Structures are given as C-alpha cells and as structure tokens.
Amino acid sequence: MTYTFVGSIEASGTKFILGVQNVETGETTATKRVPTTTPAETLAAYRDFFKERNPVKAIGIGSFGPI
C-alpha cells in the first residue's frame, strides 16, 4: 500500500517543532524540535529534516507572529 505524508511546522520565537504525518493512518512518523537561531540555520535545519523523511505532499505552517 502506498501512503501519503504531510509535514507540519509550528513556528514560535524560540523554537520550531517539525512533524511528518501519515494521512491514511493519522500516525505521526517523525518529529523534531529546532531552536530558533539565525534564519539561515533555522531554514537549513527544517529543510534537512523534511529531505530525510518520506516525500511529503504538503506542509502546513502555524505561526504566532508574522512569517
């Protein structure tokens, strides 16, 4: 069976919480907490996280401030 995966990003001032979820089963297959540092370091950390996982169809972003 082929599964569909989606990604999630919760962004705040001190950290990002990343996740990958299986759409069919609802299972969270991976998570990671990334401290907010420089924009380049933070972007690289979540780019690498998603590259190392199953391909995701979409990524949802929750932010408690401007993006």
C-alpha positions in Angstrom: 0.0 0.0 0.0 1.2 3.5 -0.8 0.8 6.1 1.9 0.6 9.9 1.6 2.6 12.0 4.1 2.2 15.7 5.0 4.5 17.9 7.0 3.8 20.3 9.8 5.8 23.3 11.2 4.9 25.2 14.3 6.9 28.4 14.5 7.5 30.5 17.5 10.1 32.9 18.7 12.3 30.4 20.5 11.8 27.1 18.6 10.2 25.3 15.6 8.5 22.0 16.0 8.5 19.9 12.9 6.5 16.8 12.1 5.6 14.3 9.4 2.2 12.6 9.5 0.7 9.7 7.6 -2.6 10.9 6.1 -4.2 7.5 5.9 -3.4 6.2 9.4 -3.1 9.6 11.3 0.3 8.4 12.7 3.0 10.9 13.4 6.1 9.2 11.9 8.7 11.8 12.9 9.1 15.0 15.0 11.9 17.3 15.8 12.4 20.4 17.9 14.7 23.0 16.3 15.8 26.0 18.4 15.4 29.4 16.6 18.8 30.8 15.7 19.7 32.7 12.5 17.3 32.5 9.6 19.8 30.5 7.5 20.5 27.9 10.3 16.8 27.5 11.1 15.8 27.1 7.5 18.6 24.6 6.9 17.5 22.5 9.9 13.9 22.1 8.7 14.9 21.6 5.1 17.2 18.8 6.1 14.5 17.3 8.4 12.0 17.0 5.5 14.6 15.8 3.0 15.5 12.9 5.2 11.8 11.7 5.5 9.3 10.2 3.2 8.3 12.7 0.4 5.5 15.0 1.8 2.6 16.2 -0.4 2.1 19.4 1.6 3.4 21.3 4.6 1.2 23.2 7.0 2.6 26.1 9.0 1.3 27.5 12.3 3.0 30.8 13.4 2.4 33.0 16.4 3.7 36.1 14.6 4.5 37.4 11.1 6.1 34.9 8.7 
